[in-house]
Amino acid sequence: MPIQFDPARWDTIHTDAAAWWAGELDRPLMQVRLRGLDPGRPEPDIPEDRFTTHYDPSISAERVVDRWDYDLSRTKFLGDAFPNIWPNFGAGAVAAFLGADIHNTDDTTWFIPKSVQEIADIQLDYDPAERWFNRAKDICQAAIDRWQGAVQVDMVDLGGTIDVISTFRPSELLLLDLYDSPDEVERLNWQIHENWLRYFAEFNQILQPANRGYTAWTPIFSAEPYYMHQCDFCYMLSPDMFERFVKPQLVAAFQTMPHAFYHLDGPGQLNHLDSFLEIEELKGIQWVPGAGVADEGGWPEVYQKIRAAGKLVQIGVSDGPQMEIFDRIIDQVGSAEGLVWIYKGDISEEDEIMRFLEKYGAA
């Protein structure tokens, strides 16, 4: 059975997303994907796995895409949701494309340098023949060939430039480098930045124009170039260090695309929030509190500050009661406008979810 999504809905997805980005949609964007439909065909002989790197390279790109097609055929798309797939090569795949080894575990993917060098000796050059880069391109191309725009193929998670450096110079060494070799840190940061832009452009040469628009590892739909940027390393940095080593590169990246978002990960990054909100080119913030602290509904001052600055907000993924948390956040902020909520669940939840979507005008 084909993926159950009326192609005519794409016009509505485009219209509502454009209004949301422009701050003109009088409701939140609400994407809901529920599993449990009958796919109408046998299950492929490779298992579902959220990490694409877990599939042995001997498994063809076409077989990987067929597995994704089967899973999408089991999915019902409600509200502002649409069929999409994320080729997940780990958080910060640029590290692999620049020569780091990929280390797979049962539930994640890590990047490990072939050897730890002095920072002055590290040279990270674009290599068109790098095997993981080509594997990612092949799978993206196979997805585009299979679906021809019926499914939105998300951008690979390229990662943040400082985070990529921390693959090749593990964090405790990189922290010392900020004091001992700041010029070398900046050299590598801008070298990776240039490569990052090249990878972004090369993947988009595959994804566009067949894709309906642009999505990233968080599938907020945009008709114009969009990406969810990040710098997990910056939670260890003082504001002064952030201003010198992180912010200039992020601003330069934001300036290359109309719709730049930032993944604000954990309370350790909150001391940089005011600085982020000063960046005109930054359109929105995804706030993820992380483990061991209050859930998303426990940070009213964060949402209020972001919205007061005129930025959009994505409500992060939580293990808690998502609908209750979303309601709580709306009460704290005072309006649902400018928010995006992305939810995955089971088809048994459909009736409850539909009532929730109707409550916010997204049904």
C-alpha positions in Angstrom: 0.0 0.0 0.0 1.4 3.4 -0.9 2.1 6.0 1.8 -1.2 7.5 2.9 -0.8 11.2 2.2 -2.9 13.2 -0.2 -0.5 15.1 -2.5 -3.0 18.1 -2.4 -2.1 18.6 1.3 1.3 19.8 0.2 -0.2 23.1 -0.8 -1.6 23.6 2.7 1.7 22.6 4.2 3.5 25.3 2.1 0.9 28.0 2.8 0.8 27.4 6.6 4.5 27.0 7.0 5.2 30.2 5.1 2.7 32.1 7.3 4.3 30.6 10.4 7.8 31.6 9.4 6.6 35.1 8.7 4.9 35.4 12.1 1.5 35.6 10.4 -0.1 32.2 11.4 -2.6 32.7 14.2 -2.0 29.2 15.6 1.0 26.9 16.3 2.3 24.4 13.8 1.5 20.9 15.0 3.0 17.9 13.4 1.7 14.5 14.5 2.8 11.1 13.1 1.1 8.0 14.4 2.3 4.5 13.7 0.0 1.5 13.4 -1.6 1.5 9.9 -1.6 -1.7 7.8 1.3 -1.2 5.3 -0.4 -3.6 2.9 2.8 -5.5 2.1 5.4 -7.8 3.7 8.0 -6.2 6.0 11.4 -5.9 4.4 14.2 -8.2 5.5 16.3 -5.5 7.1 15.2 -4.1 10.5 14.0 -0.7 11.3 16.9 1.4 12.8 16.9 5.1 13.5 20.7 5.2 12.7 21.5 4.8 9.1 25.1 4.0 9.9 23.9 0.8 11.5 23.1 -0.7 8.1 26.1 -2.5 6.8 27.5 -0.8 3.6 26.8 -4.1 1.8 23.1 -3.3 2.1 22.2 -1.2 -0.9 20.8 2.3 -0.6 17.7 1.1 -2.4 17.0 -1.5 0.3 17.5 1.1 3.0 15.0 3.4 1.3 12.5 0.5 0.9 12.6 -0.1 4.6 11.8 3.6 5.1 9.0 3.4 2.6 7.5 0.4 4.6 7.7 2.4 7.9 6.1 5.5 6.3 3.3 3.3 4.9 2.5 2.4 8.5 2.2 6.1 9.5 -0.8 8.4 9.6 0.0 12.1 9.2 -2.2 14.5 11.2 -2.2 18.3 11.5 0.8 19.9 9.8 2.7 16.6 9.5 3.9 15.3 6.2 5.9 12.2 5.1 9.6 12.8 5.7 12.7 10.7 6.4 16.0 11.7 8.1 19.1 9.9 6.8 20.7 9.7 10.3 24.4 9.5 10.1 24.9 10.6 13.7 24.9 14.1 15.3 27.7 16.0 13.5 28.3 13.8 10.5 30.8 16.3 9.1 33.3 14.8 11.5 33.1 11.5 9.6 33.2 13.2 6.2 36.4 14.9 7.3 38.1 11.6 8.3 36.9 10.5 11.8 35.9 6.9 12.3 32.3 6.0 13.0 31.7 3.9 16.1 28.3 2.3 16.3 26.6 1.1 19.5 23.2 -0.4 19.9 21.5 2.9 20.5 23.8 5.6 19.0 26.6 6.6 16.7 29.9 8.3 17.8 32.8 9.8 15.9 36.4 8.9 16.9 39.6 10.4 15.5 42.0 8.0 13.9 44.6 9.5 16.2 44.7 12.5 18.5 47.1 15.1 17.1 48.3 18.5 18.4 45.9 21.1 17.3 48.5 22.9 15.1 48.9 19.6 13.2 45.3 19.0 12.4 44.2 19.7 8.8 40.6 18.9 7.9 40.2 18.9 4.2 37.2 18.1 2.0 37.6 14.7 0.4 35.1 13.9 -2.4 36.0 10.2 -2.1 35.3 9.8 1.6 33.2 6.7 2.0 30.7 7.9 4.6 30.1 11.1 2.6 29.4 9.0 -0.5 27.2 6.5 1.4 25.1 9.4 2.7 24.8 10.9 -0.8 23.9 7.6 -2.4 21.1 7.0 0.2 19.8 10.5 -0.3 19.8 10.1 -4.1 18.1 6.7 -3.8 15.4 8.3 -1.6 14.8 11.1 -4.2 14.7 8.6 -7.0 12.2 6.5 -5.2 9.7 9.1 -4.0 10.2 12.0 -6.5 9.1 14.6 -4.0 6.2 12.6 -2.4 8.4 12.2 0.7 10.5 15.1 2.1 14.1 13.9 2.5 15.7 15.8 5.4 19.2 17.2 5.5 21.8 15.0 7.1 22.8 16.3 10.6 26.0 18.0 9.7 26.6 19.2 13.3 28.3 22.3 14.7 31.8 23.3 13.8 33.2 23.5 17.3 31.6 20.2 18.1 33.4 18.7 15.1 36.7 20.1 16.4 36.0 18.4 19.7 35.9 15.0 17.9 39.5 15.5 16.7 40.6 17.3 19.9 38.6 15.7 22.8 36.9 18.2 25.0 39.4 18.3 27.8 42.2 19.1 25.3 40.1 21.6 23.3 39.3 23.5 26.5 43.1 24.0 27.1 43.5 24.9 23.4 41.2 27.8 23.8 43.7 29.3 26.2 47.0 27.9 24.8 46.3 28.0 21.0 43.3 30.2 20.4 44.4 31.1 16.9 44.6 27.4 15.9 41.1 26.9 17.3 39.8 29.7 15.1 41.7 28.4 12.1 40.1 25.0 12.4 36.7 26.5 13.2 36.6 28.5 10.0 38.1 25.7 8.0 35.3 23.4 9.1 32.8 26.2 8.4 33.8 26.4 4.8 33.6 22.6 4.4 30.2 22.6 6.2 28.8 25.1 3.7 30.2 22.9 0.9 28.5 19.7 2.3 25.2 21.6 2.8 25.3 22.7 -0.8 26.2 19.3 -2.2 23.4 17.5 -0.4 21.0 20.2 -1.5 22.1 19.5 -5.1 20.7 16.0 -4.6 17.6 17.0 -2.6 16.5 20.0 -4.6 14.4 20.6 -6.6 12.6 17.2 -6.1 12.1 18.0 -2.4 9.0 20.2 -1.7 11.2 22.4 0.4 13.9 22.2 3.1 13.9 20.2 6.4 16.6 19.2 8.8 17.0 16.6 11.5 14.1 18.5 13.1 11.5 18.5 10.2 10.2 22.0 10.4 9.1 22.6 6.8 10.5 25.6 5.0 10.2 26.6 1.3 13.5 28.4 1.7 16.8 27.0 3.0 16.6 26.0 6.7 18.8 24.2 9.1 18.8 23.4 12.9 22.3 24.6 14.0 23.9 23.6 17.2 27.0 23.8 19.4 26.8 21.4 22.3 30.3 22.2 23.3 29.4 25.8 24.3 27.7 24.7 27.5 31.3 24.6 28.9 32.2 28.1 27.7 32.0 31.4 29.5 30.1 34.2 27.7 33.5 35.8 26.6 34.7 32.5 25.1 31.3 32.1 23.4 31.5 35.5 21.9 35.0 34.9 20.5 34.9 31.2 19.4 31.3 30.3 18.7 29.1 33.3 17.9 30.9 34.7 14.8 30.9 31.4 13.0 27.2 30.8 13.8 26.3 34.3 12.7 28.1 33.6 9.4 26.2 30.3 9.0 22.9 31.9 9.8 23.5 34.6 7.2 23.7 31.9 4.4 20.1 30.9 4.8 16.7 32.6 5.4 15.5 30.3 8.1 18.1 29.4 10.7 17.1 27.7 14.0 19.3 26.9 16.9 19.2 23.8 19.1 19.6 25.1 22.7 20.6 22.0 24.6 20.4 22.0 28.4 20.6 24.6 31.2 24.3 25.0 30.6 23.6 26.9 27.4 21.1 29.3 29.0 23.9 31.8 29.9 24.3 32.4 26.1 20.5 32.8 25.4 20.6 36.6 25.5 23.5 36.6 23.0 21.6 34.3 20.7 18.5 36.5 20.8 20.6 39.5 19.7 21.3 37.8 16.3 18.9 39.2 13.7 19.4 36.3 11.3 18.4 33.7 13.9 14.7 32.9 13.3 14.0 30.6 16.2 15.2 28.4 19.1 14.6 24.7 19.9 14.8 24.4 23.7 15.7 21.0 25.1 16.2 21.0 28.9 17.7 17.5 28.9 17.7 14.8 31.5 17.8 15.4 35.3 16.0 18.8 35.2 12.4 20.0 34.9 10.6 19.0 31.8 9.8 21.5 29.0 6.9 22.9 30.9 9.1 24.0 33.8 10.9 26.9 32.0 8.4 29.7 31.5 11.1 32.4 31.6 12.9 30.8 28.7 9.9 30.7 26.4 8.8 34.1 27.4 12.2 35.6 26.7 12.5 33.9 23.3 9.0 35.0 22.2 9.6 38.6 23.6 12.6 38.8 21.3 10.4 38.0 18.3 11.9 34.5 17.7 10.0 31.3 17.0 10.1 28.3 19.3 10.1 24.6 18.8 9.0 22.6 21.8 11.6 19.9 22.4 11.0 16.2 22.5 10.0 14.9 26.0 9.4 11.6 27.6 6.6 13.2 29.7 2.9 13.8 28.9 3.4 15.9 25.7 -0.1 17.4 25.4 -0.2 18.4 29.1 3.2 20.0 28.8 2.3 21.9 25.7 -0.9 23.2 27.4 1.3 24.4 30.3 3.7 26.2 28.0 0.9 28.0 26.2 -0.5 29.2 29.6 3.0 30.5 30.5 3.6 32.2 27.2 0.1 33.5 26.8 -0.2 32.5 23.1 0.3 29.5 20.9 1.4 31.6 18.0 5.0 31.2 16.9 5.4 27.7 18.4 5.9 24.4 16.6 5.1 21.0 18.3 6.2 17.7 16.8 4.8 14.5 18.1 5.2 10.8 17.4 2.8 8.2 18.8 0.6 5.2 18.1 -2.6 5.1 16.0 -4.5 4.2 19.2 -4.1 7.8 20.3 -5.8 9.2 17.2 -9.1 10.3 18.8 -7.4 12.1 21.7 -4.8 13.7 19.3 -7.5 15.0 17.0 -9.3 16.7 19.8 -6.0 18.3 20.8 -5.3 19.5 17.3 -8.9 20.9 17.0 -8.3 22.8 20.3 -5.5 24.7 18.6 -7.0 25.0 15.1 -4.6 22.5 13.6 -7.0 19.7 12.7 
